[in-house]
Amino acid sequence: MLAAGTMLSRILGFAKTFVLAYAIGQTQSPAADAFAVSNQLPNNIYALIAGGLLSAVLIPQIVRAMKQHTDGGTAYVNKIVTLGGSLFIVIALVATLIAPLLVQVYAQTASGEGKGFTPGQIDLAVAFAFWCLPQILFYAMYSLLGEVLNAKQVFGPFTWAPLINNVISIAGLVVFIAMFGGRAANSGVDDWTPLKIAVLAGSATLGVLAQAAFLPFFWRRAGLSFRPDFRWRGVGLKSTGTAAGWLFAMILVTQLAGIVQSRVASLGSGAAGNAVLQNAWLLFMLPHSIITVSIATAYFTRMSHDAERGDLGAVRKNLSLSLRIVGLFTVFASIALMVVAVPFGRMFSNTFDGALSIGAVLLAYMPGLVLFSMLFIIQRVFWAMHDHRTPFLMQCVQSVLFVIGALAVTSLPNEAIGVAIAACTTLAGTAQTIVALVLVRKRLGGIEGPVVTRSHVQFVIAALIAGVAGLLVVNFFGSFSASGFAMADFTGALITLVLAGAVMVGVYFGALVVAKNGEIGNAVRMLRSKLGR
């Protein structure tokens, strides 16, 4: 049920980005870049104030309170929710009031060279931000309430609530298109009325509000009843210890690098700017979110128990197995998405040049997928061993390298900045993962390197064979020609993508079966254990 919720949420998320691209454009759309910056602001601020801290630090205390108190921790939960809600209201209010300042922080104003946001774009982004920044409160309360339900073993609502968000957002976009037309009428910044802004940005915020408001309906099922409690003594924030400090420091470093990325990406506005980078990253994260996160979560529990027993041999074994099973899917996804990058770009853009621009950003991102997923698992090895300092230092390596690279690409032409930022992300992430592999190998006394390497070599060879087959398909349908079937419209691009994907899946797994790869059997057994008969 949880996997289905995640999958459907991702599918609807993609549908929302397609409808948004139809409504306000993607490439060569100043309005799209302005909305991308503004709608990302609440996510960035939420990640800084609460992202990760709720699940990694506060929630263990909630679980402890549920075990220690006769009321099942209800009084403690009431204090936490009251404290969190009060804090998040204040932060959301202050952030909304300083919306113009936040936009200036995340968007670079146009210079004499013509790069960056124009004054009209800045004004439009600020108007969007006033509507979008209240999402901080709703995202934070969704996470807080959801983690409380998770602690009470009620998992479904937290997984399925984002579907409501996506449905409302899509409905709002459909209303926007019906009232104001599509990208041809809305990609500029001059014709935006208050009503137009309210429908677009307001519907996005309404979706997040509904996502958060869905969860309290399940509190009785979890055995909870909420009453505001402003007696915050004894909440236990002082006991969170150094773990919270290192985790917050890692998030802070990541967000500082994110500010640099947003500002540099705004220099490419009108070509491959903020909107293109966000949607390309969304596709990059799709296989990671569905495959890596699910598998890593299962193995994180195992490795945590192994680490508690001091059994480093078992930690090594589970790390090796999880890296290989994840690699089975991410290596293929990386090659396959590179092959269909241009047809995918055409699904977002109504021009051949726009499709090439989006495809180029995807090509720059995708080589980093395999190592990015490896890093995700390795971080959890250190967390399982109660080491939060090492992941922070690893993040510093990535952020410093990325910032250096991002600042270096500011001198490039507008149309090259988006691709260069994606390439910097890939290179910096690669360096971070190499450092992580060295450190985790030293910490565990080995990671079954030859076994992991041999499996990944098989994956790469099979994926390259599948990639060649897929390339023949996308070329046959004219993906690299402005007059080709794949470039004619959205439907042609979608048909090309589906057919090429089907061919590549068959060739890839067929090649691995011929090679008698052992990870296919492991993956099938895991699926059977998850799905039952």
N, C-alpha and C positions, 0 to 999 in steps of 0.2 A: 504493500500500500504506500509506503514511504517513497520507494523508488518511482512508483507511478506518479505520485504527486510532484516529485522533482522533475521527472521527464515532461509531464504536461505543463508545468510552470515554465520550463525552458522553451518549449514549443510555442506557448502563448507569448513569451517574452520576445521570441524572434518575430512572431506575427506582429507584435506591437511595433517593433523597429521598422518592419516593412511598411506598415501603415503610416508611421511617422515620416519615413522617407518620402512616401507619396504625398503627404500633406505639406511638408515644408522643404523637401529636397534633402540632399546629402552633400555631394560635391558641388562646389561653386554656389553655395547657399549660405550667405552671411547670417540669415535667420537661424538656420540649423546649428551653426557653430555657437551662436549666442544662447540658444536654448540648451545645447549640450553642456556648456559651462554652468549655466544657472541650475539645471536639473541635477548636475553632479555635486553641487555645493553641499546639499544636505547629507549626501552619502559620505562626503569627505569629513564633514564636521562630526557626524555620528560615529564614524570609524575612529576618530580621534578621542572622543569623550567616552565611548562605551564599547566600540567594536572589539570583540575578543575578550575584553575584561569581564563582561557579564558571564560568559560561559566558562572561562578559564579560572576566574578568581571568586566571584560572588556565589556562583551556583554551587560549588562544593560546600560553602557555608550553609546554604539553604538545605542541602541534603543532610548535613550534619544536624541542623536544627530539627529536621523532620524526625530524625532518629532519637534525639535527646529529649524532646518535649512531648508531653502526653497529648497535646492538641495537634500532633502531626506537623508542627512547625507553622501553623496558621498565623499565630501572633507575630512570629518573626517575619513571615512573608508579607504581612500587612505593613510592617515597619519598612521593609525594603522597598515595596512597591510605592508606598507614600513618599519615602525619601527620594527614590528614583524619579517618580512622576514630578515632584516639586522641582527637583534639580533640572530635569529636562525641559519643563515649561519655561523656567528662567533662561536657560541657554537658548532655546528656540526663539524666545522673544527678543533677546539681545541680538542674536544673529540676524533676525529679520530687520531689526532697526538699523543695523550697520551693513545692510545688503550692498549699498554702493561701494563701501570699502572692500568687502569680500570679493566683489566682481573685479575690482582693480587689482587685487592680489592674484587672482587666478587667470586674468586675461591681460595680455600685453597691448597697450594702446599703440595705434599705428604711428610709426616714425616717419622721417622724411623719405625713407626708401619705399614707403607704401605697405610695409609688412605690419600685421597686427590688426586689432579691432579698430574700426572707424568710430568716431564719436557716436554715430547713430547706432552701431552695434552695441557699444557700451551701454547706452541708454536703454536699448531693448533688453539686454541681458539683465540690467538692474530691475526693469519692470517684471521680467520673468522671475527673478530671484525673490521678489517680495511675495509672490504666490508659492514658490517652491520651498523656501527655507522652513516654513512650519513643518515640513516633512521630517525634520530632525526629531521633533517630539514623537511623531507617530512611528518612525523607524525604531527609536529607542524603546518605546513602550512595547512595540511588537516583539523585540528581542527579549526584554525583561519578562513580560508575561509568558512568552513562549518557552523561555528557559525554566520558569517556574513549573509550567505544565510538563516539560521534559523531565524535570527532577521528580515529578509525581508519576512518571511512566505513562503520560498521556502525550503521545508523539504526533498523532495525525494532524491536529489543527495547525500546529506550527509549520508543517510541511505543505498543507493544502491552502493556507491563507493567501499566499502570493498569487494563486490563481484568481482570486477575487480582485486583487489589485490589477492584474493584467486585463481582466475582462472589462473592468470599469474604465481603465485607461484606453483600451481599444474603442470602447463605445464613445468615449469623449472625443477621440480622434475622428471617428466616423461622423459625429455631430459637427465637428470643426470643418471637415471637408464638405459636408452638405451645406453649411452656412457660408463658407468663405472660399471654397475651391481647393485645388491641389497645389503642387509645388510651383507651377508656372506663376501663380498669383501670390505666393506666400514666401518665396525664397529671399526676397529683398527685405529691407528694414524700414522702408518709408511708409508703408500702408497699414501699420499695425495699430488698431484702435484698442481702447481699454477692454472692450467686449471680446475682441479677438484674442488678446493676451490672456484674459480670464478663462476663456473656454479651453485653450491649449494647456496652460500651466495649471489652472485650477483643477482640471480633470485628472492631471497627473497626481496632484496632491490628494484629491478625493480618493483615488485608488489606494494610496498608502494609508490614509485614514481608515478605510474599510478593512484593510488588511489587519491593522491593529485592533479595530473594534470587534473583529470576528472572534478573537481569542477568549474574552471574558465569558462568553456563552458556555464555555466548557469547564469553568472552574468548579461547578458543583460535581461534575463527573470526576474531577480530581480530588474531591473531598475538601474543597476550600470554600470559604466565604469571606469576601473582602469588606473590611471596614477601615477607613482612613485612620492611621495611628501616627501622630506627630511626636511621639515619645521615642526619639531616635537613639537614646543611650542604650548601649548593649547591642547595637547593630553589628559591631565587630569589624569595622573597616580597618582599624589599626592592625588587626591580626592577619591581614592579607599578605604582609611580608614583602620580601624582595621580589617574589614572583610577579606581583602586580607592577612593580617598578620597572623590571626588565621588559615586561610585555608592553607596557605603555611607552617605554623608550623605543622599542622596535616599531610600534605603530607611528610614533611621532616622526621617526626618521623616514619611514615610508611616505607619510603625508607631506613632509618637506620636499622629498623628491617628486611627489605628485604635483605640488605647486609649480615646480620648475617645468615639469612636463606640460602642464596646462598652459603656462605662459608661452613656452616655446611653440606648442601646437597652435596657439592663437595667431602666431606669425604666418602660419600656412592657411589661414582662413581664406576661403574662396577657391582653394584647391583641396588637398587632403588635410583638413584641419581637425578640430576637436571632435566633430560629429563622426567623421570617417574613422578616426582612431578608436573611439568608443565602441562602435559597432564591429570593427575588425577584432577588437579585444574580446567582445562578447562571443564571437564565433570561436576564437582561440580558447576561451574558457569552457566552451560547451563540452568537449570530451573530458576535460579535466573535472568539471563539476559532476558529470554523470558517472564517470568511471573511477577516476582517481580518488575523489573525496569518499565515495562509497566504500571502496576497497581499503583505503587508508584508515577509515574510521574503524572498520572491523579489526584490522591488524594492530591499530593503536591500542585497543583494549587488550589484546593478547600480549603485546610488548610491554604494556604497563604492568601486567601481572608478572611477566617474566622478570622485569627489572626489580619489582618489589621482592622477589625471591633471590635476587642477585644472580640469576641464571643468564649470563651474557651469551652463552652458546645458543640458547633459545631465542634471544633477541636477534642475534646474527641470522639465525635460520628464518625467522619471520620477516626480517628486513629484506633478506635476499628473495624470499618467495613473493613478497608484496611488490618489490621492484620489478620482478620478472612478469608477474601477472598484469601489472599496470602497463609495463612496456609493450606487452602484446597488443594492447589497444592504442596506446598513444603514438607508437611508431607508425602504425598504419594511418591513424588520424592525421598525423603531421604531413605525411606524403600525400594522402588523398585530398586534404584541404588545399594543399599547394596546387594540385592538378586542377581543381575546380574553382580556383580563386577568381578567375575572370568571369565565368558564368555567375558565380555568387555576387560579384560586384555589379553585374548587370541587373540583378534582382533588386538592388538598392538604387541604382542610377538609371536614368532614361537615355543616357548617351554612351557611346562606345568609349570615348575618352574617360568618362567618369568610371566606367567599369574597369578600365585598365588602371586607373588611379587607386581604386579600392583594392583591386587584385594585387597591386604592387605592395601595398601595406600588409596584406595578408601574407604574401611571400616573405616579407621581412620578419614577420612575427612567428610563423609556424615552425621554423627550425628549432626554436627554443622550447617547444611544447614538451618534449620528452624529458629534458633536464629540469624544466619547471615542475613537472609532476614528481620527479625523483626528489627534488628539494622539499616538496610538500611532505613526503614520507619521512625523509631524514630529519626534518624539524621535529616531527612527532617522536622520533627515537630519543632525542635530547629531552623533550618534555616528559616522556615516560620515565626518564631517569632524573626528573626534577631539576633539569639544567635549563634555565631560561636565559642565561647570560650568553651562551654560545650562539643560539639563533639570533640574538640581537647583534652580536659582532659580525655574523654572516650577512645580516641585512645591511649593516654599515658598508660592507664591501660592495654590495650591489648598488646601493644608493649613491655612494661616492663616485663609482665608475659611471653610473648613468648620468648623474648631474654633469660630470666633466664632458661626456659625449654629447649630451643635449645642448649644453652651452656652445659646444664647438659647431653644431649644425645650424646655429642661428644665421650664419653667413651664407647659407645655401639659398637658392631660389625658392620662392613660395611652394611650387609644385613638388619640390624634393624634400621638404621639411618633414612631412608626415611619414614618409618611407624611412627617412634617416632616424626619426625618433623610435620607430618600431625596431630598426636594426640595432640601435643603442640598447633598447630593452632586452633584445635577444643576447647581445654580447655581454652585457652586465650580468644578466641572469645565468649565462653559461659560466662565467668566472665564479659567481657565487656558489653554484652547484659543485664545481670542481673543488673549491675550498671545503664545502660541506662534506664531500666524499672523503677527502683526506682526513678531516677531523673525526668523522664518524668511524672511519677505518681504524684510526689510532685509538679511539675511545673503546671500541669493541674488540680490538685485537684482530680485525679482519672483517670482511663483509661478503665472503664467498665470491670474490672478484672474478675469477675465471669462469664460474658458472653463470654469473650475471652477464658478463661480457659475451660469452658464447651464445646465450639466448638472444641478446640484443643484435648480434651479428646476423643471426638467422632472421630476426624480425626485419632488419634493414634490407637484407637481400630480397626477402619475399615482398616487402612493401615497394621496393624499387621495380620489381617485375610487375606488380599490380599497377604501379604508377605509370609505367610505359603503356600498359593496356588501357588505362583510363585516359591517358594523353591522346591515344589514337581515337578514342570515342569523342572527346571534347573537340579535337581538331576536325573530325568528320562532320560534326554539327556546326562548324564555323565559329568557334569561340574566339578565334584570333583575327577575325575579319569583321569589319563594320557592317558588311552586308550578309553575314552568316545567320543561319537559323537561330543559333543560341543568343545572338545579339539583337534579334528582331524585337523581342518584347520580354516581359516577365515570364510568360508561359514557356517560351522557347528556352530561356535560361534554366527554368526549373526542370523541364523535361531532360535537358542535357545533364544537369547535375544529378538527377535521380538515376538515369541510365548509366552514367559513368561511375557513380557510386556503387551501383549493383554489380557492375563488372569487376570493379576493384575489390570488393568484398569477397566475391567468389574466387578470384585469382589469388588473393592474399592468403586466405585460410586454406585453399586448396594446396598452395605451395608449402605451407607449414605442415599440413597433413602428410604430404609426400616426404618432407624432411623429417617426419616423426618427431616434431617438436613437443616437448613434455608439458609446456605451459597451457596448451589448448585443453588437455585433460584436466589440469588444475582449475582452469577457468570454468569448464563445464561442471565440475564437481561443486564449485562455489555457487554457481547459478542454481544447481539442483538443491543445495542446502538452503538457499534463500527462498526459492519458489516452492519447494516441496514437490510432491508428485504432480 
